[in-house]
Structures are given as C-alpha cells and as structure tokens.
Amino acid sequence: MAYDERLEREAIQDVVTRLVARFTGTRSAEQVEAAVRTAYDRFATSPVRDFIPVLVEHDSKELLRGGTV
C-alpha cells in the first residue's frame, strides 16, 4: 500500500484527540499536542510509515506520564 500523507495526518490528529481525553485533568491540550509533536518528529525520516501513528501514541503517553512535556 502506498503512503498517504493525508491519512497519516488524520491518524495523528486522532491520537491527539484520544490523548487529550485520556489525560484530561492532568495535562492540558497544549501539553498533549506538544508531546505528540515531539514523538512524531522522531519519526520524520522513517521510510516505513505504516506504524507511525501507533508508535507516536505510545511515545506520547510515555512523555506525558514522565512529565517531560
């Protein structure tokens, strides 16, 4: 399957939406967005894009739990 940048962007936005809901009360929407952006940037040059949203969600949760955002 060919890489679809639009679908990846939509999937990343879904990650933001899920994490904002999950971390309500402990993290602001801005903190969640920053964590997702940080995690997403780590994969900017990855040639295989299929699992980027899953990896970004995992890394973002770790950042938010660790308080590094």
N, C-alpha and C positions, 0 to 999 in steps of 0.2 A: 504494500500500500504506500502511496506517495505521501510525503509530508505535506500537511495542510496547516499553514501558519494560523489561519483564522480559527480552526478548531482547537489548536493548542492555546491560543489566547483565551478562547471561551472556557476551556478546561481550567486554565489558571484562574480566571475570574470565579469559576465555581469553587475552586479551592479557597479563595479569599472569602467568599460568602459562607462556606461551611465553617471556616476557622473563626470568623467574626462571631458567628452564632455560638460556637463551642467555647470561646474564650470571653464571652460577654461577662462583665463584672470583674474580670481580672486583667484584661488587656483592651486597649482602645482599638477602634477600627484602623487608625493610623499605624499603630504598632503591628497589627496583623499584616497590613499591606506592606510595611517595611520588611517584615520577616519573609514574606512571600517573595518580594523583590530581591532580597539578598539571596535567598535559596535559588530562585530562578536564574539569577546572574551566574551562579556557579556552573550552570549547565549551558551557558551561552554558546560554547563552541563544540558541544557534544554532537557528533554526527548522527547518532541514533536518537530519534526524538520520541519514540513510541511510549516510553515510560516516564517522560519528564514530569507531567503533572503529578503522578504518584510520588515520585522522588521529591519534588518540590513540597508537596503536602507533608511528607514525613520530616524533611529537614526543617520546614517552617514550624512544625509542632515542637521539635527539639529546641529551636531557637526561642520560641515563646515560653516553653517550660523552664528553660535555663535562665530566662531573664536577660538575654544578651541583646535584646532589641529595645 
